[in-house]
């Protein structure tokens, strides 16, 4: 992939059929659709191969492609089923033709043992990731909110093309890590960028550019990096915020200003 490619997450359109989300994405200049994988949504682990094929066809018919599957596996979390959950998510990505899957750290206090467990678990599915041509992306989130922390879960594996980090614009900055630091720390392990913004003094999402996240600095330090830049609009969690089209227009404007020429 050369240059930036623009996508939007279906998290911003809860309950909406994927074909409709793909249409909206295409109308706003997106190249891709980040598809939320969740029991409440059309795309979930365990759907039939026929249904998955239909979703893949519907997205392609809209003129976009699937950029990533946004899953909810927590790679540091206690419990013995995590590797199986990862395997099933990777399997679904292979069927849908998705090049990447998003997972969370979910490690409580983010201790060293949690890091080791996560590395072991991700390492256990590396063969499946390679075979499927899928990249696993650990989001800067919860117990590993900074780029420096999330990197600990993938760098020991030494395969940035297979296991890397998804940089969520809000969490590292809110945790005291500047965009410049996040970009420098991640280096070749930066696999994906989520553009998002929040109101001053709180977590409520606002359209990109209307809040306090230094998105201009994010755009500057991303520079000539190549990869997916995706709007995450958390309407599934904040049903009172504006419809997806409003922040999507703002995100498209940000993308146009900062994308490398």
C-alpha positions as CSV (number, residue, x, y, z in Angstrom):
1,X,0.0,0.0,0.0
2,X,1.4,3.4,-1.0
3,X,0.2,6.6,0.7
4,X,-2.9,7.0,2.9
5,X,-6.2,5.4,2.3
6,X,-9.4,6.7,3.8
7,X,-11.9,4.5,5.7
8,X,-14.7,4.7,8.2
9,X,-15.8,2.4,10.9
10,X,-19.3,0.9,11.1
11,X,-19.1,1.6,14.9
12,X,-20.6,5.0,13.8
13,X,-23.7,3.3,12.3
14,X,-24.9,0.7,14.8
15,X,-27.5,-1.7,13.4
16,X,-27.2,-0.3,9.9
17,X,-26.7,-3.0,7.2
18,X,-23.1,-3.2,5.9
19,X,-24.2,-2.5,2.4
20,X,-25.7,0.8,3.5
21,X,-22.6,1.7,5.5
22,X,-20.5,0.9,2.4
23,X,-22.7,3.2,0.3
24,X,-22.3,6.1,2.7
25,X,-18.5,5.5,2.9
26,X,-18.2,5.6,-0.9
27,X,-20.3,8.8,-1.1
28,X,-17.9,10.5,1.2
29,X,-14.8,9.6,-0.7
30,X,-13.7,6.6,1.4
31,X,-11.6,3.8,-0.1
32,X,-12.5,1.4,2.6
33,X,-14.9,0.3,5.4
34,X,-13.7,-0.8,8.9
35,X,-16.3,-3.4,9.9
36,X,-17.2,-3.9,13.5
37,X,-17.4,-7.6,14.5
38,X,-19.9,-7.8,17.3
39,X,-22.8,-10.1,18.4
40,X,-25.2,-7.1,18.0
41,X,-24.2,-6.5,14.4
42,X,-24.6,-8.2,11.0
43,X,-20.9,-9.3,10.9
44,X,-20.1,-11.5,13.9
45,X,-17.9,-14.5,14.6
46,X,-19.8,-17.6,13.5
47,X,-21.8,-16.2,10.5
48,X,-22.1,-18.6,7.7
49,X,-19.7,-18.7,4.8
50,X,-22.6,-17.7,2.5
51,X,-23.5,-14.7,4.6
52,X,-19.8,-13.6,4.8
53,X,-19.5,-13.9,1.0
54,X,-22.6,-11.8,0.5
55,X,-21.1,-9.1,2.8
56,X,-17.9,-9.1,0.8
57,X,-19.8,-8.8,-2.4
58,X,-22.0,-5.9,-1.1
59,X,-18.9,-3.9,0.1
60,X,-17.2,-4.4,-3.3
61,X,-20.4,-3.5,-5.2
62,X,-20.3,-0.1,-3.4
63,X,-16.9,0.6,-4.7
64,X,-15.0,0.2,-1.5
65,X,-13.1,-2.6,0.3
66,X,-12.9,-3.9,3.8
67,X,-10.0,-2.1,5.5
68,X,-10.1,-4.0,8.8
69,X,-12.3,-6.1,11.1
70,X,-12.7,-4.3,14.4
71,X,-12.9,-7.2,16.9
72,X,-13.1,-7.3,20.7
73,X,-10.6,-10.0,21.6
74,X,-8.5,-8.9,24.7
75,X,-5.1,-10.4,24.3
76,X,-3.9,-9.7,27.9
77,X,-7.1,-10.7,29.6
78,X,-7.4,-13.7,32.0
79,X,-9.0,-16.8,30.6
80,X,-8.1,-19.7,28.4
81,X,-10.1,-19.1,25.3
82,X,-8.3,-16.1,23.9
83,X,-6.2,-18.0,21.3
84,X,-9.3,-19.6,20.0
85,X,-11.1,-16.3,19.8
86,X,-8.1,-14.8,17.8
87,X,-8.1,-17.8,15.5
88,X,-11.8,-17.4,14.7
89,X,-11.4,-13.7,14.1
90,X,-8.5,-14.3,11.7
91,X,-10.5,-17.0,10.0
92,X,-13.4,-14.6,9.4
93,X,-11.0,-12.0,8.1
94,X,-9.7,-14.5,5.6
95,X,-13.3,-15.3,4.4
96,X,-14.2,-11.6,4.1
97,X,-11.0,-10.6,2.4
98,X,-10.0,-8.2,5.2
99,X,-6.3,-7.4,5.4
100,X,-6.3,-6.8,9.1
101,X,-8.0,-7.4,12.4
102,X,-8.2,-5.0,15.4
103,X,-7.9,-6.4,19.0
104,X,-7.7,-4.8,22.4
105,X,-5.0,-5.2,25.1
106,X,-7.6,-5.6,28.0
107,X,-4.9,-6.3,30.5
108,X,-6.1,-4.7,33.7
109,X,-3.0,-3.2,35.3
110,X,-0.9,-3.8,32.2
111,X,1.7,-5.7,34.2
112,X,4.7,-7.6,32.7
113,X,3.0,-11.0,33.0
114,X,0.1,-9.7,31.0
115,X,2.5,-8.6,28.3
116,X,4.1,-12.0,28.2
117,X,0.8,-13.8,27.9
118,X,-0.3,-11.5,25.1
119,X,2.9,-12.1,23.1
120,X,2.5,-15.8,23.6
121,X,-1.1,-15.7,22.4
122,X,-0.4,-13.6,19.4
123,X,2.6,-15.7,18.6
124,X,0.3,-18.8,18.6
125,X,-1.7,-17.5,15.7
126,X,1.2,-16.1,13.6
127,X,1.0,-19.1,11.2
128,X,-2.7,-18.5,10.7
129,X,-2.1,-14.8,10.1
130,X,0.6,-15.5,7.6
131,X,-1.5,-18.1,5.7
132,X,-4.5,-15.8,5.6
133,X,-2.5,-12.7,4.6
134,X,-4.0,-10.9,7.6
135,X,-2.3,-8.4,9.9
136,X,-3.2,-8.3,13.6
137,X,-3.4,-4.8,15.1
138,X,-3.3,-4.1,18.8
139,X,-5.1,-0.8,19.5
140,X,-3.7,1.8,21.9
141,X,-6.4,1.3,24.4
142,X,-7.3,0.5,28.1
143,X,-4.3,-1.1,29.9
144,X,-1.9,-0.2,27.0
145,X,-3.2,3.2,25.9
146,X,0.1,4.6,24.6
147,X,2.1,3.6,21.6
148,X,5.0,2.7,23.9
149,X,2.8,0.3,25.9
150,X,1.0,-1.3,22.9
151,X,4.3,-1.9,21.2
152,X,5.4,-4.2,24.0
153,X,2.7,-6.7,22.8
154,X,4.0,-7.0,19.3
155,X,7.6,-6.0,19.0
156,X,9.0,-9.2,20.6
157,X,7.5,-11.1,17.7
158,X,9.6,-9.2,15.2
159,X,7.1,-9.3,12.4
160,X,5.6,-5.8,11.9
161,X,4.0,-6.9,8.7
162,X,2.0,-9.5,10.6
163,X,1.5,-8.1,14.1
164,X,1.5,-4.3,14.6
165,X,-0.2,-1.4,16.4
166,X,-3.4,0.5,15.7
167,X,-2.9,4.1,16.8
168,X,-6.1,5.6,18.1
169,X,-5.7,9.4,18.1
170,X,-7.3,9.9,21.5
171,X,-5.9,7.4,24.0
172,X,-2.1,8.0,23.7
173,X,-2.6,11.8,23.8
174,X,-5.0,11.5,26.8
175,X,-2.4,9.4,28.6
176,X,0.3,12.0,28.1
177,X,2.1,10.7,25.0
178,X,2.4,13.3,22.3
179,X,1.6,12.4,18.7
180,X,5.2,13.0,17.8
181,X,6.3,10.5,20.5
182,X,3.7,8.0,19.5
183,X,4.8,8.1,15.9
184,X,8.5,7.9,16.8
185,X,8.0,5.0,19.2
186,X,5.9,2.9,16.8
187,X,8.2,3.2,13.8
188,X,7.6,0.3,11.4
189,X,5.0,-1.1,13.8
190,X,2.5,1.6,13.0
191,X,-0.1,-0.4,11.1
192,X,-3.2,1.8,11.1
193,X,-4.5,5.2,12.3
194,X,-7.9,6.0,13.7
195,X,-8.8,9.7,13.4
196,X,-11.2,10.9,16.1
197,X,-11.8,13.8,18.4
198,X,-13.4,14.5,21.8
199,X,-14.8,17.4,23.7
200,X,-12.8,19.4,26.2
201,X,-12.9,17.8,29.6
202,X,-14.8,14.7,28.7
203,X,-14.9,11.5,26.5
204,X,-17.8,12.5,24.3
205,X,-16.9,12.3,20.6
206,X,-17.1,15.4,18.4
207,X,-16.4,15.7,14.7
208,X,-12.7,15.9,13.9
209,X,-11.4,19.4,14.4
210,X,-14.1,20.4,16.8
211,X,-12.5,19.1,19.9
212,X,-9.2,19.1,21.8
213,X,-7.2,16.3,20.2
214,X,-4.2,17.7,18.3
215,X,-5.2,16.2,15.0
216,X,-3.0,18.7,13.0
217,X,0.0,17.4,14.8
218,X,-1.1,13.8,14.1
219,X,-1.4,14.6,10.4
220,X,2.0,16.2,10.4
221,X,3.9,13.4,12.1
222,X,2.1,10.7,10.0
223,X,3.7,12.4,7.0
224,X,4.6,10.0,4.2
225,X,3.6,6.9,6.2
226,X,1.5,4.5,4.1
227,X,-1.7,2.8,5.5
228,X,-5.3,3.1,6.4
229,X,-6.6,6.2,8.1
230,X,-10.1,5.5,9.5
231,X,-12.7,7.6,11.2
232,X,-14.0,6.0,14.4
233,X,-17.2,7.6,15.5
234,X,-18.5,5.9,18.6
235,X,-22.2,6.3,18.1
236,X,-22.8,2.7,19.3
237,X,-21.7,3.9,22.7
238,X,-23.0,7.5,22.5
239,X,-26.3,7.2,20.7
240,X,-27.1,10.9,21.2
241,X,-24.2,12.2,19.1
242,X,-24.7,13.4,15.5
243,X,-25.3,10.9,12.6
244,X,-22.2,9.5,11.0
245,X,-22.3,11.7,7.9
246,X,-21.5,14.8,10.0
247,X,-18.1,13.7,11.4
248,X,-17.4,11.8,8.1
249,X,-17.5,15.1,6.2
250,X,-15.1,16.6,8.8
251,X,-12.8,13.6,8.6
252,X,-12.7,13.8,4.8
253,X,-11.7,17.4,5.1
254,X,-8.9,16.6,7.5
255,X,-7.7,13.7,5.3
256,X,-7.6,16.0,2.3
257,X,-5.5,18.6,4.1
258,X,-3.0,16.2,5.6
259,X,-2.6,13.3,3.2
260,X,0.8,13.2,1.5
261,X,0.8,14.5,-2.1
